[in-house]
Amino acid sequence: MARVRPMLDGVPETLLWTLHNRAFEAGRRYPVLDDPMALQLLANLDYPFEERFGVPNAFHSQAQALRSRCFDLAVQEYLADRPEATVVALGDGLETGFWRVDNGRLNWLSVELPEVATLRRTLLPPSDRLRTLSGSATDLSWLDEIEDPEGRGVVVTTQGLLMYLRPAEVREILAACAARLPGGILVLDSMGRRLARGTVAGTSKVGAMTIPPMRWAMDPGEREKLRGAHPGITEVRALRLPRGRGAMGELIRIQNLLPGVRTLTPAITQLRFGDRTPH
Ligand SMILES: C[S@@+](CC[C@H](N)C(=O)[O-])C[C@H]1O[C@@H](n2cnc3c(N)ncnc32)[C@H](O)[C@@H]1O
């Protein structure tokens, strides 16, 4: 296929940064995430990855892949009980989670901004169980697109998205999911306040790219506050990164476990929404 030149800036461009890291990890011996499609996507894109983001470093590329793995594991755990659930991936970028967790029965809905939705449709293979919706996650009409008449269950993932939204928008998304998806779960990652402050000041860079402002931040000790978004949030659970590879993997795990030090990798949280069915 002819290589595609992505015309992205601002937050959408950050999907190329996460893809670059995942592809770098996928090319290692014994990768922590089985993601050959990430390498293929990189080859199909006409984009100066190294000029823009620098050469991926061993810490961030593995940590990025472990974050994706952590999301995959949460989705797979839910699918173990509800194999025909719908997975809604808000801000899915060029993630390949659908193919990594596909059990042949789930349905997948990606919600992405128009320019990224077009890229996904151009670069990723179609499936009759995969839909890409063009629109903003903050326009909650994507909730109307979830076809779940028989209560097969819904998992919402928001990998790498919520930190770029405004706090009121994050709250609205969480409240709407809690109200409309009883029995469902939502998995999110969040950046600590200190790191986010640097991005708002415009001083945090990755290679030549200035990281866009992360307007919503949360320190891990604040997790319980998420319940305040809606009474339907019945469980708030910290998810730990899975074990990584070698000494670097250990370093990633340890710094992720220590709240005071956890500035380099996001904290991952799973929310569960109460089931309205009478017991
Ligand atoms: C850091 S990237 C993460 C992409 C992907 N989830 C991953 O982990 O590789 C942030 C993504 O959020 C998407 N995004 C930003 N604002 C959005 C919005 N309002 N609605 C939907 N997607 C949005 C961007 O287009 C981009 O793909």
The ligand as an SDF file (V2000), in Angstrom:
LIG
                    3D

 27 29  0  0  0  0  0  0  0  0999 V2000
   -2.2270    9.9360   23.5670 C   0  0  0  0  0  0  0  0  0  0  0  0
   -3.3110    9.5770   22.2230 S   0  0  0  0  0  0  0  0  0  0  0  0
   -3.8170    7.9530   22.7240 C   0  0  0  0  0  0  0  0  0  0  0  0
   -4.2240    7.0990   21.5680 C   0  0  0  0  0  0  0  0  0  0  0  0
   -4.4360    5.6310   21.9360 C   0  0  0  0  0  0  0  0  0  0  0  0
   -5.4800    5.4580   22.9100 N   0  0  0  0  0  0  0  0  0  0  0  0
   -3.1490    5.0500   22.4530 C   0  0  0  0  0  0  0  0  0  0  0  0
   -3.0550    4.7650   23.6530 O   0  0  0  0  0  0  0  0  0  0  0  0
   -2.2280    4.8970   21.6530 O   0  0  0  0  0  0  0  0  0  0  0  0
   -4.7440   10.5810   22.5670 C   0  0  0  0  0  0  0  0  0  0  0  0
   -5.8920   10.3010   21.6130 C   0  0  0  0  0  0  0  0  0  0  0  0
   -7.0770   10.9600   22.0540 O   0  0  0  0  0  0  0  0  0  0  0  0
   -7.7820   11.3920   20.9110 C   0  0  0  0  0  0  0  0  0  0  0  0
   -8.6760   12.4730   21.3170 N   0  0  0  0  0  0  0  0  0  0  0  0
   -8.3630   13.6860   21.8150 C   0  0  0  0  0  0  0  0  0  0  0  0
   -9.4730   14.3840   22.1170 N   0  0  0  0  0  0  0  0  0  0  0  0
  -10.5130   13.5810   21.8130 C   0  0  0  0  0  0  0  0  0  0  0  0
  -11.9240   13.7300   21.9010 C   0  0  0  0  0  0  0  0  0  0  0  0
  -12.4700   14.8470   22.3650 N   0  0  0  0  0  0  0  0  0  0  0  0
  -12.6900   12.6960   21.4940 N   0  0  0  0  0  0  0  0  0  0  0  0
  -12.1470   11.5510   21.0160 C   0  0  0  0  0  0  0  0  0  0  0  0
  -10.8180   11.3530   20.9140 N   0  0  0  0  0  0  0  0  0  0  0  0
  -10.0190   12.3590   21.3020 C   0  0  0  0  0  0  0  0  0  0  0  0
   -6.6870   11.8600   19.9680 C   0  0  0  0  0  0  0  0  0  0  0  0
   -7.1550   11.9620   18.6490 O   0  0  0  0  0  0  0  0  0  0  0  0
   -5.6500   10.7650   20.1840 C   0  0  0  0  0  0  0  0  0  0  0  0
   -5.8400    9.7010   19.3090 O   0  0  0  0  0  0  0  0  0  0  0  0
  1  2  1  0
  2  3  1  0
  2 10  1  0
  3  4  1  0
  4  5  1  0
  5  6  1  0
  5  7  1  0
  7  8  2  0
  7  9  1  0
 10 11  1  0
 11 12  1  0
 11 26  1  0
 12 13  1  0
 13 14  1  0
 13 24  1  0
 14 15  1  0
 14 23  1  0
 15 16  2  0
 16 17  1  0
 17 18  1  0
 17 23  2  0
 18 19  1  0
 18 20  2  0
 20 21  1  0
 21 22  2  0
 22 23  1  0
 24 25  1  0
 24 26  1  0
 26 27  1  0
M  CHG  2   2   1   9  -1
M  END
$$$$
